[in-house]
Amino acid sequence: MLIQSSVIVRAFREYFELLWERAVPYGAHDDEDGPLPAAQMKILRLLVQGLPNQVIADQVGVSITTVGRHANAIRDALGVQNSFAIGATAVHQGLVD
């Protein structure tokens, strides 16, 4: 099926984004012990090193969009506004060395 209406395409994209934010990888277990899921902890460690999102995406094996989504979720979970604050807060809370 080919959808050409920009209104419908935009609605589908918004719906997908909403679902994506709530998605949990198949077989993933909730980690009650830490503030972040394992995938986000892995990305957090790479963000703290100052690596660009594309390099992180290549190392983790996900798209750059997924890295961005995880970075946004990490910012929300830590209650910070930017990448520098992610690193400072993560170190201060003992999440990374």
Residue, then its C-alpha position, 0 to 999 in steps of 0.5 A: m500500500l502506498i500512502q501519499s497523503s502527508v497528513i496520514v503519513r505524519a499521523f502514522r509517524e507520530y503514532f509510531e514515535l508514541l509506541w516506540e517510546r513505550a517499546v521494550p525489546y523482546g525478552a528484555h527484563d526490567d532491571e529493578d536494581g538500577p535507574l536505567p535499563a542495560a541498553q541505556m547503561k551501555i549507551l550512557r557509558l559511551l556518551v560519557q566518553g564524549l563519542p558522537n551518536q554515529v560512533i555509538a550507534d556503530q559500536v552498539g549496533v543500532s541506528i543513530t535515531t535509536v541512540g538519540r531516543h536512548a539519550n533522550a530517555i537517559r536525560d529524562a531519567l536523570g532529570v537533566q537538560n543536556s549531554f554535559a549534564i548527563g555525564a556530570t550527573a552519571v559520575h556524581q550518582g556513581l553510574v559510571d567511573 
